[in-house]
Amino acid sequence: MEMLHLRYFVAVAEELNFSAAARKLHMAASPLSQRIKDLEHELGQQLFDRSTHHVRLTPAGAALLPLARDVLDQVSAIPWKLEEAVRPQRRTVFLGMPAGVHPDLRDRVNALAERVKARYELKRWPGTTADLVQGVHDGKLALTLARLPVTDPALDQVPVMSERLGAVVPADLFAGRESVSLGKLAQFPYVASPGEITPAYFDQLDHQLSELGVKKRIRLTNTGYGGTSEIISSGEAFSISMLDAKSPMHGYRLDNVIVLPFTDFRPQLDTGLLWRRDRTDGDLHDLVEAAKEIFAEPIST
């Protein structure tokens, strides 16, 4: 018995019309009728009552129909079942992590890893926002946290956190203060960490400060956040960073450095979760859906 015989039989059984079944199978009615006769001869059973006006299943045909459908369903499922059988049951995927990710946001990353652990081993990958976004675009990273704004039309994103920023100032010069205005800082140069490690938002912030009267600048090269803190600790400048004491960015502070809220300025750094749009209907569907649920409510500090 050939598989095609069962396929022909099911088509006729569903249509109860040889001409309609032949059209469905893209063949002529005469050879289809002959194939059904061949099947009946092989099985030793009449499967259809045929007359000029109707075609009906015999009891043998009615009994064969669910069996034939089951066999055909199993055969058609072979490709995807085979793919699943040889595919690793648990994939390793990477989620990008920029510097200074807030512990509350890190907790959600851990919750995502726990949620998807049966199918994915989610590992964290460090880098600058620009490098991490490029990694997602190139397919090397499944997801990334990134400092916004990010404008890549190939990527989807959801906001996950908004962190209020404060003035990073020398502690001895601002002792006893609980806040500070931009006017009090105008005499100090503004120092930002090198552009290669600073999120794009800080370029916008630099422009805002200039418009608001803070004109002096110190540009650092070949150093990191620690270098910025060194300059501030010596009383030479001020900078802007996360206000929340829980932020890991406070780990770069030296003894003579404090962070104060502004009285007349409210900068904030937004973080998003990004992934390639064209992968959500494929290999990353379950991961992205779980991430959307876990990061549904943005965190604010």
For each residue, the residues with C-beta under 8 A, 3 or more apart:
1: 5 6 39 42 43
2: 5 6
3: 6 7 71 72 75
4: 7 8 35
5: 1 2 8 9 35 38 39 42
6: 1 2 3 9 10 39 68 71 72
7: 3 4 10 11 25 72
8: 4 5 11 12 21 25 32 35 36 39
9: 5 6 12 13 36 39 47 61 64 65 68
10: 6 7 13 14 65 68 69 72
11: 7 8 14 15 21 24 25 32
12: 8 9 15 16 17 18 21 32 36 48 55
13: 9 10 16 47 48 57 61 65 68
14: 10 11 21
15: 11 12 18 20 21 24
16: 12 13 54 55 56 57
17: 12 20 21 55
18: 12 15 21 22 29 32 33 36 55
19: 22 23 29
20: 15 17 23 24
21: 8 11 12 14 15 17 18 24 25 29 32
22: 18 19 25 27 28 29 32
23: 19 20 26
24: 11 15 20 21
25: 7 8 11 21 22 32
26: 23
27: 22 31 32
28: 22 31 32
29: 18 19 21 22 32 33
30: 33 34
31: 27 28 34 35
32: 8 11 12 18 21 22 25 27 28 29 35 36
33: 18 29 30 36 37
34: 30 31 37 38
35: 4 5 8 31 32 38 39
36: 8 9 12 18 32 33 39 40 47 48
37: 33 34 40 41
38: 5 34 35 41 42
39: 1 5 6 8 9 35 36 42 43 47
40: 36 37 43 44 45 46 47
41: 37 38 44
42: 1 5 38 39
43: 1 39 40 47 60 64
44: 40 41
45: 40 58 60 61 64
46: 40 49 58 60 61
47: 9 13 36 39 40 43 57 58 60 61 64
48: 12 13 36 55 56 57 58 61
49: 46 54 55 56 57 58
50: 55
51: 54 55
52:
53:
54: 16 49 51
55: 12 16 17 18 48 49 50 51
56: 16 48 49
57: 13 16 47 48 49 61 62 65
58: 45 46 47 48 49 61 62
59: 62 63
60: 43 45 46 47 63 64
61: 9 13 45 46 47 48 57 58 64 65
62: 57 58 59 65
63: 59 60 66 67
64: 9 43 45 47 60 61 67 68
65: 9 10 13 57 61 62 68 69
66: 63 69 70
67: 63 64 70 71
68: 6 9 10 13 64 65 71 72
69: 10 65 66 72 73
70: 66 67 73 74
71: 3 6 67 68 74 75
72: 3 6 7 10 68 69 75 76
73: 69 70 76 77
74: 70 71 77 78
75: 3 71 72 78
76: 72 73 79
77: 73 74 80 81
78: 74 75 81 82
79: 76 82 83
80: 77 83 84
81: 77 78 84 85
82: 78 79 85 86
83: 79 80 86 87
84: 80 81 87
85: 81 82
86: 82 83
87: 83 84
88: 91
89: 119
90: 117 118 119 120 121
91: 88 119 120 121 283
92: 120 121 123
93: 120 121 122 123 141 142 143 284 287
94: 122 123 124 125 135 140 141 142
95: 109 112 122 123 124 125 141 142 143 144 145
96: 124 125 126 127 132 133 135 136 141 143 144 145 146
97: 101 109 124 125 126 127 132 144 145
98: 101 126 127 128 129 132 144 145 146 147 199 271
99: 126 128 197 225 248 249
100: 242 247 248 249
101: 97 98 105 106 109 145 248 271
102: 105 106 161 163 242 244 246 247 248 271 299 301
103: 106 107 246 248
104: 107 108 161 246 299 301
105: 101 102 108 109 145 160 161 271 299
106: 101 102 103 109 110
107: 103 104 110 111
108: 104 105 111 112 160 294 295 299
109: 95 97 101 105 106 112 113 122 124 145
110: 106 107 113 114
111: 107 108 114 115 294
112: 95 108 109 115 116 122 290 291 294 295
113: 109 110 116 117 122
114: 110 111 117
115: 111 112 290 294
116: 112 113 119 120 122 286 287 290
117: 90 113 114 120 121 122
118: 90
119: 89 90 91 116 286 287
120: 90 91 92 93 116 117 142 286 287
121: 90 91 92 93 117
122: 93 94 95 109 112 113 116 117 142 287
123: 92 93 94 95
124: 94 95 96 97 109
125: 94 95 96 97 132 135 141 144
126: 96 97 98 99
127: 96 97 98 131 132 135
128: 98 99 131 132 196 197
129: 98 132 133 146 147 150 199 200
130: 133 134 200
131: 127 128 134 135
132: 96 97 98 125 127 128 129 135 136 141 144 145 146
133: 96 129 130 136 137 144 146 150 152 155 274
134: 130 131 137 138
135: 94 96 125 127 131 132 138 140 141 144
136: 96 132 133 139 140 141 142 143 144 155 274 275 276
137: 133 134 152 154 155 276
138: 134 135
139: 136 276 279
140: 94 135 136
141: 93 94 95 96 125 132 135 136 144
142: 93 94 95 120 122 136 275 279 284 287
143: 93 95 96 136 273 274 275 284 287 288 291
144: 95 96 97 98 125 132 133 135 136 141 273 274 275
145: 95 96 97 98 101 105 109 132 160 271 272 273 274
146: 96 98 129 132 133 150 157 271 272 273 274
147: 98 129 150 199 200 201 269 270 271
148: 157 159 201 270 271 272
149: 200 201 270
150: 129 133 146 147 155 157 200 272 274
151:
152: 133 137 155 274
153:
154: 137 276 277 278
155: 133 136 137 150 152 274 275 276 277
156: 274 275 276 277 280
157: 146 148 150 272 273 274 275
158: 272 273 292 295 296
159: 148 162 270 271 272 298
160: 105 108 145 271 272 273 295 298 299
161: 102 104 105 270 271 298 299 300 301
162: 159 268 269 270 271 298 299 300 301
163: 102 242 243 244 247 268 269 270 271 300 301
164: 242 243 244 261 266 267 268 300 301
165: 205 240 241 242 243 267 268 269
166: 240 241 242 243 259 260 261 262
167: 180 185 238 239 240 259 260 261 262
168: 228 229 232 238 239 240 241 253 257 258 259
169: 173 174 180 185 188 232 238 257 258 259 260
170: 173 174 232 233 234 235 238 256 257
171: 174 175 255 256 257 258
172: 175 235 256
173: 169 170 235
174: 169 170 171 177 180 258 260
175: 171 172
176:
177: 174 180 260
178: 260 261
179: 260 261 262 263
180: 167 169 174 177 184 185 260 261 262 263
181: 184 185 262 263 264 265
182: 185 186 209 212 213 214 262 264 265
183: 186 213 264
184: 180 181
185: 167 169 180 181 182 188 190 214 238
186: 182 183 213 214 215
187:
188: 169 185 216 236 237 238
189: 216 217 218 236 237 238
190: 185 206 209 214 216 217 218 237 238 239 240
191: 217 218 219 220 228 231 232 236 237 238 239
192: 195 198 202 205 206 219 220 228 239 240
193: 197 198 202 220 223 224 225 227 228 239
194: 197 198 220 221 222 223 224
195: 192 198 203
196: 128
197: 99 128 193 194 224 225
198: 192 193 194 195 202 203
199: 98 129 147 202 269
200: 129 130 147 149 150 203 204
201: 147 148 149 204 205 269 270
202: 192 193 198 199 205 206 240
203: 195 198 200 206 207
204: 200 201 207 208
205: 165 192 201 202 208 209 240 267
206: 190 192 202 203 209 210 217
207: 203 204 210 211
208: 204 205 211 212 267
209: 182 190 205 206 212 214
210: 206 207 214 215
211: 207 208
212: 182 208 209 265
213: 182 183 186
214: 182 185 186 190 209 210
215: 186 210
216: 188 189 190
217: 189 190 191 206
218: 189 190 191 231 236 237
219: 191 192
220: 191 192 193 194 223 227 228 231
221: 194
222: 194
223: 193 194 220 226 227 228
224: 193 194 197 227 228
225: 99 193 197 228 229 249 252
226: 223 229 230 252
227: 193 220 223 224 230 231
228: 168 191 192 193 220 223 224 225 231 232 239 252
229: 168 225 226 232 233 252 253 254 257
230: 226 227 233 234 254
231: 191 218 220 227 228 234 236 237
232: 168 169 170 191 228 229 235 236 237 238 239 254 256 257
233: 170 229 230 254 255 256 257
234: 170 230 231 256
235: 170 172 173 232 256
236: 188 189 191 218 231 232
237: 188 189 190 191 218 231 232
238: 167 168 169 170 185 188 189 190 191 232
239: 167 168 190 191 192 193 228 232
240: 165 166 167 168 190 192 202 205 267
241: 165 166 168 247 249 259
242: 100 102 163 164 165 166 247 249 250 259 269 301
243: 163 164 165 166 247 259 261 301
244: 102 163 164 247 301
245: 250
246: 102 103 104 250 301
247: 100 102 163 241 242 243 244 250 301
248: 99 100 101 102 103 251
249: 99 100 225 241 242 252
250: 242 245 246 247 253 259
251: 248
252: 225 226 228 229 249
253: 168 229 250 257 258 259
254: 229 230 232 233 257
255: 171 233
256: 170 171 172 232 233 234 235
257: 168 169 170 171 229 232 233 253 254
258: 168 169 171 174 253
259: 166 167 168 169 241 242 243 250 253
260: 166 167 169 174 177 178 179 180
261: 164 166 167 178 179 180 243
262: 166 167 179 180 181 182 265 266 267
263: 179 180 181
264: 181 182 183
265: 181 182 212 262
266: 164 262
267: 164 165 205 208 240 262
268: 162 163 164 165
269: 147 162 163 165 199 201 242
270: 147 148 149 159 161 162 163 201
271: 98 101 102 105 145 146 147 148 159 160 161 162 163
272: 145 146 148 150 157 158 159 160
273: 143 144 145 146 157 158 160 291 295
274: 133 136 143 144 145 146 150 152 155 156 157
275: 136 142 143 144 155 156 157 279 280 284 288 291
276: 136 137 139 154 155 156 279 280 284
277: 154 155 156 280
278: 154 281 282
279: 139 142 275 276 282 283 284 288
280: 156 275 276 277 284 285 288
281: 278 285
282: 278 279 285
283: 91 279
284: 93 142 143 275 276 279 280 287 288
285: 280 281 282 288 289
286: 116 119 120 289 290
287: 93 116 119 120 122 142 143 284 290 291
288: 143 275 279 280 284 285 291 292
289: 285 286 292 293
290: 112 115 116 286 287 293 294
291: 112 143 273 275 287 288 294 295
292: 158 288 289 295 296
293: 289 290 296
294: 108 111 112 115 290 291
295: 108 112 158 160 273 291 292 298
296: 158 292 293
297:
298: 159 160 161 162 295
299: 102 104 105 108 160 161 162
300: 161 162 163 164
301: 102 104 161 162 163 164 242 243 244 246 247
